[in-house]
Structure formats: structure tokens, C-alpha cells
Amino acid sequence: MAEMKTKLVGVTFEGRQDNVINLKEGQELHALFEDNNPFDPCAILLHANTDGITLTEPVGYLKKELAKDLRDQNTKGWSYKFFVEQVTGQEKQSKGVNIKILATLQPTQP
């Protein structure tokens, strides 16, 4: 298992600040591969799962280069879990999100 840390991008757009302020340290985030994203076909949008079933709270994107790398590695058997490490920013400033990514290589089937 490998671990990496990064900051989400795009957290100030499309009302995501309202979702970011509700995040808790250690909360798991879920990835949505946006193959039809008009700006980046490798985009990965992270969501907070608030009701246990649907992904209703988009919070931000992985950086473009990282998203491409993770998607490439995903095709080679790597899987990922995403967790909130820290919500940053002062009370009157925009909030940011630092995350931790846990990567696991799945065993290959003979």
C-alpha cells in the first residue's frame, strides 16, 4: 500500500464551498471519473457521500497530472481510497481541502 497527499482543485466553483465546509477530517471521499469532461477527459471529481448511497456533494478535482497518472495506473490493477486530511482557510476566506490517497495494487488473477 502506498500513501500520497495532495490538495484538491476547483473547490471554489459551482457551489462546492458549501460542501467543503461540511467535510470532516478522516471522511472518505469517492471518485467519479468524468470521461466526458469538456476540459479534461481524465478528470476525477471527488464527492462526499452524505446519505450512504448516492454521491451528492461534489467537493473538488484531483490535479490534472495526478488524475491522468491515477487513471493510467488504475488500468494496471491499482485501486485508490481518498480521505479528507484537512480543510484549510480562515473563517472569512475560501476553504481548501487537503486529502490523503491510499493506493493498493490488486493481486492479478492467474
Summary of the structure (lengths in Angstrom):
residues: 110
radius of gyration: 14.2
end to end distance: 21.3
largest distance: 55.3
contacts: 283
relative contact order: 0.28
helix: 15%
strand: 42%
